[in-house]
Each structure stands twice: as structure tokens, then as C-alpha cells.
Amino acid sequence: MNVNPSTRVEEGPLDVPRIRADFPLLARTVHGKPLIYLDSANTSQKPSAVIDAVDNFFRHTNANVARAVHALGEEATSAYESTRDKLARFINAPSRNEIVFTSGTTQAINLVAYSYALPRLKPGDTILVTQMEHHANIVPWQLVCERSGAKLKVAPINEAGELIVERFVELLTPEVKLAAVAHVSNVLGTINPVASLSRECRKRGIPLLVDGSQAGPHLRIDIRALGCDFYALTGHKLFGPTGTGMLWARREHLDAMPPFFGGGEMIREVRFEGTTFADPPHKFEAGTPNIAGFVGLGAALDYVERIGFEKLAAHEGDLLAHATEAMRRVPGLRIIGEAAEKVPVISFLIEGAHAHDLATLLDHEGVAVRSGHHCAHPLMQFYGVAATLRASMAFYNTFDEIDAFIAAMARVRKLLA
């Protein structure tokens, strides 16, 4: 992994109280109670460094990118494009020109669906996904299958919430033209063995797309080691602003893919007789982008690199173990999916209580958890439930917060008894 020389990793153990002071929102109260934020898989909180970067851009640099030779335009372009370099380093990409800016993982997957997959699909072809996918890694493939006559195949999981790898491999038959898998499940926290799945796909000449939305905040990502063909990230889960993200793709794929959107800044020359497009990645980036958002995302990447992923992961692993052990002792509580390899995400139910009712009552205790299907209807159907609660942690959470969450559940259960 090539680390940005301007972001030296801080020495010593993770100083969680100091980390928390970097996140202004964590200091607020909700319904008169200290906020316990356990919904980071939905969106992470933002450090002051990110907030300040966005504020500073609008106060001192605000201009459009790639369109002006005046000082503000050049400063804006430099700040915006520096995030492309940071993302390339963050995932260890071979080239910055393989990083396409998107509004998030959903747009990135749709870009691959319509620009790469659709022109290649025909009746009888299939796309392989897994049973644990987010809707963003299901619906785009369904749409292009409907238009092309191709079909969707689904690799199963087990009760622990782990992909049955041998079945995934068995389903990599000659008619599969693309496989798509979550690096980390947004519901279960399961970490999928992407490197081994990539090897099996490469043996058969099948491109693999990886949805990295939930992996980015927790795992050190190395595209070269993973060996996939496409990788998507979402900025707002990675402590950056909403409306930011990226698609990484192998250069040969980007060269062969036609533009998905048309407009300004993705062209070399336009005539009424036809248009010559810019080289990747710019041919996929039509229109005025979320400039301030990407400046903020660059600050978020700097922030986590300064702290050090290894320290973050160690603290999050301890949080997950502490929360899992405590939740197992709660009467009537069922944890949904307990994979051996997980990030700090726990989906659960309590016997006799509806997930939405529990989430509402916990909110009045100051605890923010998610309830619902989590954009994963097929996964809910697999477990035979309509919804779950989800407690998702990040490196800014504490053991005291977990204990307070467990105590709040005990009070809430008495209200529902």
C-alpha cells in the first residue's frame, strides 16, 4: 500500500476520547439523553477536518473545475483532482486514471451495468450475485437482464451469514458474463473472501465487480491483491460527504466502455456530425461534479490514514466482540448471522417486539440504531423475517456506549412486556 507522505500515521494506541472530540455531532443529546450513534453502516459521522475542508472550499476557493484558467479555477481543480490521487493510493490502484468519480456505489454499479454489461449481454447469458447483496447490487443487474434477455443467478449463503464459496464457484458456468459480490454485507457485517473469488472468476474469464461500500470504513483495501475487475466505494460511509464515491476499473475495461452520461467535460470535440470523447476517467464524468464533496472526501481519506487502519480495525474488533458477548446475554435476543469474519455490524431481533417499535423506543433513550429491511429484501426472506434492528459501530464508539445500549434495551423490553 502506497501511503500519502503528507499523512504520517500517528504513533501510540488509539486515543478514543481524542478521536471523539474530532466528531462534533457525537457531543449532542437526543431527547435529553447523550447520543449513542450506532448507525454508521447507514452513514458515518464526519470529523471536523472534513467539515472544515468543505467550509474552506466554499469560503475561499469556490469555482468550477477544468473550465477556467483564473486562480480560483486552478485551485479548485487542484483540490478536486488531488482526491483522485488519494483514492488511488487508498485502494492501491495502478493508476489514478482508473478512478472514476461517482455519486456513490449505486451510480458506480449502474455505470458498469449499462456501459460494460448491457452491450455484451444476450439471451441465455447470466449475471451471478449472492444472497446477501444490497439492492444496489441486485436491481441494476435485473434491469439490464430484462433489456438483454439475460438471467440473474444467485449464490447461496449459510445460516451464519457466510457465502457458500463452493456453490459460488460451481455457479461460475460458461454462460456467466459477470459476477458481483459485496466485499462486506451491510446487514450481517460478513467479510467475503474476495481475493479467492477473484481467482476463481479469472480462471474462467469472468469479470468480478465488488461492492466495497461497507468495506471502505473498516478494511485496508488493496485492489492489486484482491484481483477483481471493478471496485465501488461510497464516500459518505467513509467519513466523507454524501454524494461522493468512486468506481475503480481495469484500464482495458474503461477503454472499451462507452460513456454512460453525455454532456460537458467528458468530450474532446463536439460536432453535429458526431462527438469525440475524452480518455478515461473523464469520459464518464459529464457535468459539474460535487466539487466541495470530493474535497471533503479527500480530507476524510487523509484523516483515516493519519490515524492508521490497523489501529482502527483493532479497536473495532474489540467493540464487536464486546457487543456480541453482551447481546448474547440478553433474554430473547437473536443475532442474525454470526460469520467468523465480520466488521462491527450486528443485526438482531428481540422475541415479541417489532424491530421498528424497538428502534423508536431506543431513540428515546438516545440510541440510534437502524430498523427495517436495510435494502436487502432477499436476505430478509432467507432468514424468514420482515425486518431487523442493526447496530453498526465505528472506531469512534466506546465500550461504555455499548454497555449503555444494552442497558437501554433492558429498559425498553420492560416497556414492551
SVG drawing of the C-alpha trace seen along z (x, -y; Angstrom):
<svg xmlns="http://www.w3.org/2000/svg" viewBox="-46 -34 52 61">
<polyline fill="none" stroke="black" stroke-width="0.4" points="0.0,0.0 1.5,-3.4 0.7,-5.8 0.5,-9.5 3.7,-11.0 1.7,-14.0 -0.4,-11.8 2.0,-10.2 0.4,-7.6 0.0,-8.8 2.1,-6.8 0.7,-5.1 -2.6,-3.3 -5.9,-4.6 -6.9,-7.6 -10.7,-7.2 -11.6,-10.2 -9.5,-12.5 -11.0,-10.8 -14.5,-11.5 -13.6,-15.2 -12.9,-15.3 -16.6,-14.5 -18.8,-17.4 -22.1,-15.6 -21.2,-12.9 -21.4,-15.5 -25.0,-16.3 -28.0,-15.0 -31.2,-13.4 -34.5,-13.5 -32.4,-14.8 -30.0,-11.8 -26.4,-11.7 -26.4,-10.4 -25.1,-6.9 -24.7,-6.6 -24.8,-3.0 -25.9,-3.6 -22.5,-4.1 -23.3,-1.4 -26.0,-3.8 -23.9,-6.8 -20.8,-7.7 -20.3,-10.8 -17.9,-13.4 -14.7,-14.7 -14.1,-18.4 -11.3,-18.0 -13.9,-17.1 -16.4,-19.8 -13.7,-22.4 -12.4,-21.3 -15.9,-21.8 -16.4,-25.1 -13.0,-26.3 -13.6,-25.4 -16.8,-27.5 -15.3,-30.4 -12.0,-30.7 -11.8,-28.6 -15.3,-28.2 -15.1,-27.8 -15.8,-25.3 -13.2,-22.7 -11.4,-22.2 -13.1,-25.2 -11.1,-28.3 -7.5,-29.5 -8.1,-32.0 -6.6,-31.4 -9.8,-30.1 -10.5,-27.7 -7.0,-26.3 -7.1,-26.0 -10.5,-24.2 -9.3,-21.8 -6.1,-21.0 -8.1,-20.4 -10.7,-18.3 -8.2,-16.2 -6.0,-15.6 -8.8,-13.4 -8.4,-11.2 -4.7,-10.7 -5.7,-10.0 -8.3,-7.4 -5.8,-5.7 -3.4,-5.4 -6.2,-4.4 -7.0,-1.3 -3.5,-0.8 -4.7,-1.3 -2.2,-1.0 -3.2,-4.4 -5.2,-7.5 -6.8,-7.4 -8.6,-4.2 -10.6,-6.1 -13.9,-7.4 -15.7,-9.8 -19.3,-8.9 -22.1,-10.0 -21.6,-6.7 -21.6,-3.0 -25.1,-2.9 -24.0,-5.1 -20.8,-3.2 -22.6,0.2 -25.1,-1.3 -22.2,-2.6 -20.8,0.9 -24.3,2.4 -25.2,0.1 -21.8,-0.7 -20.0,2.6 -22.6,5.4 -25.5,4.3 -23.7,4.1 -22.3,7.6 -25.3,9.4 -27.6,11.6 -30.4,14.1 -29.0,17.1 -26.3,15.2 -26.3,14.8 -25.0,12.5 -24.1,14.1 -24.8,12.3 -25.1,13.6 -27.9,13.9 -26.6,11.2 -26.4,8.3 -27.7,4.8 -30.4,3.8 -27.8,1.6 -26.0,4.7 -29.2,6.5 -31.6,4.1 -29.2,2.7 -28.4,6.2 -32.1,7.1 -32.7,4.1 -30.0,4.9 -31.1,8.5 -34.7,7.5 -33.4,5.4 -31.0,8.1 -32.8,11.3 -30.1,12.5 -30.9,14.0 -29.8,13.4 -28.3,16.3 -27.9,16.3 -25.2,17.9 -26.5,19.1 -25.3,18.4 -25.5,20.4 -27.3,19.6 -24.2,18.0 -24.4,15.4 -21.4,16.7 -21.2,17.2 -21.1,20.9 -17.9,20.5 -18.0,23.9 -21.6,23.2 -20.5,19.8 -17.6,21.5 -20.0,24.2 -22.3,21.5 -19.4,19.9 -20.6,21.7 -19.7,20.6 -22.9,18.5 -21.9,16.2 -20.7,13.0 -20.2,11.1 -20.2,11.8 -21.0,9.2 -20.4,9.5 -20.4,7.4 -17.0,7.1 -18.8,6.7 -22.5,7.3 -24.3,4.2 -26.8,6.3 -24.6,9.0 -21.1,7.5 -19.8,10.6 -16.4,10.2 -16.4,12.1 -13.2,13.8 -12.9,11.5 -9.4,12.5 -10.2,16.2 -13.5,15.4 -11.5,13.2 -9.1,16.1 -11.9,18.4 -13.5,15.8 -10.2,15.1 -9.7,18.8 -12.9,18.8 -12.5,15.4 -15.4,13.9 -15.1,10.2 -15.9,9.6 -17.4,6.5 -17.0,5.8 -19.4,3.5 -17.0,2.0 -19.4,-0.4 -19.2,1.3 -15.6,2.4 -14.1,-1.1 -14.6,-2.3 -13.2,0.9 -10.7,2.7 -7.4,1.9 -8.3,2.2 -5.6,3.4 -7.0,3.7 -3.9,5.4 -4.1,8.1 -7.9,8.5 -7.6,9.1 -11.1,8.0 -12.1,6.1 -14.4,3.4 -14.5,2.0 -17.0,-0.6 -16.8,-2.8 -19.2,-5.3 -17.8,-8.4 -20.4,-9.1 -19.8,-5.8 -16.1,-6.6 -16.4,-9.7 -16.8,-11.9 -19.7,-14.0 -22.8,-12.5 -22.9,-12.4 -19.4,-11.2 -17.9,-7.8 -15.8,-6.1 -15.6,-3.3 -12.2,-1.7 -12.0,0.5 -9.2,2.1 -8.0,-0.3 -8.8,2.1 -12.4,2.2 -12.6,-1.6 -11.1,-2.0 -13.7,0.4 -16.8,-1.0 -18.9,-3.7 -19.9,-6.8 -23.0,-6.3 -23.9,-10.0 -23.4,-12.6 -22.7,-16.3 -19.9,-18.7 -16.4,-17.9 -16.4,-14.3 -15.6,-15.3 -12.6,-16.1 -14.6,-17.7 -18.2,-18.0 -19.7,-18.4 -23.2,-17.9 -21.9,-15.1 -20.5,-13.3 -18.5,-13.6 -15.0,-12.5 -14.9,-11.6 -12.2,-12.3 -10.0,-9.5 -11.0,-7.7 -11.8,-8.6 -13.2,-11.9 -15.4,-10.4 -17.6,-9.0 -17.8,-12.3 -20.2,-14.5 -21.4,-17.7 -20.4,-19.8 -19.4,-17.5 -19.8,-17.7 -16.5,-19.6 -16.7,-20.5 -17.9,-17.0 -14.8,-15.4 -12.6,-18.0 -14.2,-16.8 -13.7,-13.1 -10.0,-13.8 -9.9,-15.2 -11.6,-12.1 -9.1,-9.8 -6.3,-11.9 -7.9,-11.6 -8.2,-7.8 -4.7,-7.4 -3.3,-9.6 -4.9,-7.5 -3.9,-4.2 -6.2,-1.4 -4.6,1.2 -5.4,-0.7 -8.9,-1.4 -9.5,2.2 -8.2,3.5 -10.5,1.2 -13.5,2.1 -12.7,5.8 -12.8,5.3 -16.0,3.4 -17.6,6.1 -16.5,8.8 -17.8,6.8 -21.1,6.1 -21.7,9.6 -20.9,11.2 -23.2,8.7 -26.1,9.1 -25.9,12.9 -26.8,12.5 -30.0,10.5 -33.0,12.8 -34.9,13.4 -32.4,11.7 -31.5,13.4 -28.4,12.3 -29.0,12.6 -25.8,14.0 -22.6,14.7 -19.9,15.1 -16.4,15.9 -15.0,12.9 -17.0,9.7 -16.8,6.0 -18.6,4.3 -22.2,4.7 -24.8,6.7 -28.3,7.4 -30.7,8.7 -34.3,9.2 -35.9,9.5 -38.6,12.0 -42.1,10.5 -41.0,7.0 -41.2,5.4 -38.0,4.0 -39.5,0.6 -41.0,0.3 -37.7,1.2 -35.8,-1.3 -38.3,-4.0 -38.1,-3.4 -34.3,-3.1 -34.2,-6.5 -35.9,-8.0 -33.1,-6.5 -30.6,-8.4 -29.6,-5.3 -29.6,-5.5 -29.9,-2.1 -31.4,-1.1 -34.6,0.9 -36.1,2.3 -35.0,4.4 -31.8,2.5 -32.2,2.5 -31.8,6.3 -35.2,7.9 -33.9,11.2 -31.7,11.6 -34.6,10.9 -36.6,13.6 -33.7,16.0 -33.9,15.6 -37.7,15.6 -38.0,12.1 -39.6,8.9 -37.0,6.6 -34.2,6.5 -32.5,4.0 -28.9,3.2 -26.3,1.8 -23.3,0.7 -20.2,-0.6 -17.2,-2.7 -13.8,-3.5 -15.4,-6.5 -17.7,-4.3 -16.8,-3.2 -17.3,-0.2 -19.3,-2.5 -21.7,-3.2 -22.2,0.5 -23.0,1.1 -25.4,-1.9 -27.0,-0.5 -27.5,2.9 -29.0,1.2 -31.3,-0.8 -32.6,2.4 -33.4,3.8 -35.5,0.7 -37.2,0.8 -38.1,4.5 -39.9,3.7 -42.0,1.1 -43.0,3.7 -43.6,6.5"/>
</svg>
